[in-house]
Amino acid sequence: MRRTALLILFFLVSELAAFSQAVHYLPEHKLWLLSTAYSSYAMGVSPEGQLQNLYWGNLLWRPEDVPPAAQHRDLSSFDPRQMMENEEYPGWGGPRFYEPALKITRANGNRDLVLRYQSHRMAGNDLEIVMKDIRDDIEVTLHYRVYPQEGIIRRHSTIQNRTKDSITVESAQSATWNLPPGSGYQLSYLSGRWAAETQINREPIQEGIKVIESRLGHTGHNFNPWFAVDRGNANEEHGSVWFGALAWSGNWRISVEQTPYRQVRVTGGLNPFDFSYPLKPGETLDTPEFYGGFAANGFGEASRLLHNLERREIEPHGAKARVRPVLYNSWEATEFKVDEQGQRALAEKAAKLGVELFVMDDGWFGKRNNDHAGLGDWFVNKEKFPNGLNPLIEYVNKLGMDFGLWVEPEMVNPDSDLYRAHPDWVMNFPGRPRSELRNQLVLNLARPDVRDYIFSVLDKLAGDYKIKYFKWDMNRIFSEPGWPEEAPAEQRKLWVQYVRNLYDIIDRLRAKHPNLEIESCSGGGGRVDLEILKRVEEVWPSDNTEAFDRLRIQEGFSQAYAAKFMSAWVTDVPNMNRRSTPLKYRFLVAMQGALGIGANLNKWSADDTKLATDMVTLDKRIRHTVQEGNLYRLLSPRANDVTANQYVSPDGKEAVLFAFRHSQQYTTDAPSIPLQGLDAQGVYKLESIDGKMANRQEEISGAYLAQYGLQLRLVGDYDSTAVLLHRVQ
Ligand code: GLA
């Protein structure tokens, strides 16, 4: 309600006052004000010509509150003014020694770069500010796009060498985000490792630099390119939160810096590690897009803003995209032992459960009987599929399901025909070992011939077979990232060009096969970021499908990414970490994303099958609310015996509450759970899926539910339930 009122107010105000257009310029102050329904962002040019950040935070209504950009005074010969000014995009030059947004070397060794405002262009919600070095024609265009309703600003930079000599870019950042000067801030970020991705960390920001990054070639399991900063007092519902997500699936870096002058700046873009990018005269370098926002109402609101942005502006079909279907994947059931008969048997059982998309995982191609051979040989294994894939696909389609196929196009096993034919296609340093991980090597996608070959392989598969969905895997990090065919000075471009070519392959594939859908998997959540999300319908958050572990992984995932994109399977127990949770618990955990089943259906009892069929039916009733709705994280698995999440449909008419109990201490009731996102004046009809709700009234007001909450009878270990709410008044 409050949000709707704010939105209406925002648009009223925009009608009345010119300054609240998304992008507004006050020429007398050389000041730009970018406005969203939730936040304002202001920049100005100082008398010296420096572009300074002047404001980022809650929505402003009075532009004259923002002071024009000023020139500071040196504090001492150790504390020059340049170190105290909130520069919007600092070059490395003059007496500046904080994290630069851009660092270059000229052909003659000169490395000084001081950027000054040059000109700007505005069009609709876009603003471009051109900066130029004080002496040379080295130009940087800062791009801003405002998403007024989503409360997000997108930034990136284009660096252009307009001089007559080559320059080498040594650090190219997308943006520096300046916070209001102060101390006592807190940083939230996501870290982890294989099978334990997206764990939330919160820690004080103190003087110095904290770096999260990937040097691994892909987005990485160890950190995800998302941050949130608050004043040390925010929680899910309250407090100012500045947040951002960097859109890049290669080496990236976000540094969070508190200077001795109480400045807090977040700088992110291409990782300067092993980076060197020559630009010949006239050439340009585009940095990744960095999305940033401000939420006045806690981490929950920050996440919801990002989720809305992803669903409306990032995902391939945007608002027109379909709700994710229920998927079955054979991997944990069969591993590499796939064949037509086995897949048919699983498909029959999956169809009976109500599955809509049947995906055959690894093992169907080349000599792929284990992970030692076959990667690169993307032709059907005749022993496993003597009649090719078509009979299976037709059968799956006849059962009413779409067909999906696993591929790992970026890789080769040394034991493959492709590698025997093209040993030079993998990234390598001549004369050095080629480190294998999972017995495989990484193809150098930066090479145009490799890029085109990979495209042709996938294009052929998508053309020859009725494939609705590729599960696109990437199962190792880079090593020996050499590109010997290029001149030595150009070789480090591999880090960037690899990623661009990956995007290019997917873009061409999608353009040619518009109905094709793709899942991004990288040994679990190794490639989850906003740029890959522009090209895929789902991402695989973790190879760890154990339901209790998943609660934490999903909690972290949901900080940055919407439930819709989160592929979530129900698998068999005891799972990889030897824990056994009930089937219902596993379903309810997975139904908080895009539901999938990855179990061995041949082993399921009649009771399991009945329960699963009911849960799939339930999923189809609630998935619109879960996937398209607003998420409220009510109780965190990190801090509580009971974990609870609530999803409210975009129109506010439906809601669903999921609750999980880890381990009850005998005689201790679960706490009542106050709900969020409901209209206090509304009345809701309650529907428990299993009679575990203690409240007896059929209809309850939003006011009561928000204050007193629901009482659930969650007992013993790994108990779980869900309650559906339908607004009746
Ligand atoms: C990776 C994926 C799994 C599965 C295997 C197949 O580990 O994350 O889901 O596809 O590869 O080899």
Boltz pocket constraint, residues with backbone or C-beta under 6 A from the ligand:
constraints:
  - pocket:
      binder: B
      contacts: [[A, 331], [A, 361], [A, 362], [A, 406], [A, 473], [A, 475], [A, 521], [A, 522], [A, 523], [A, 524], [A, 540], [A, 543]]
      max_distance: 6.0
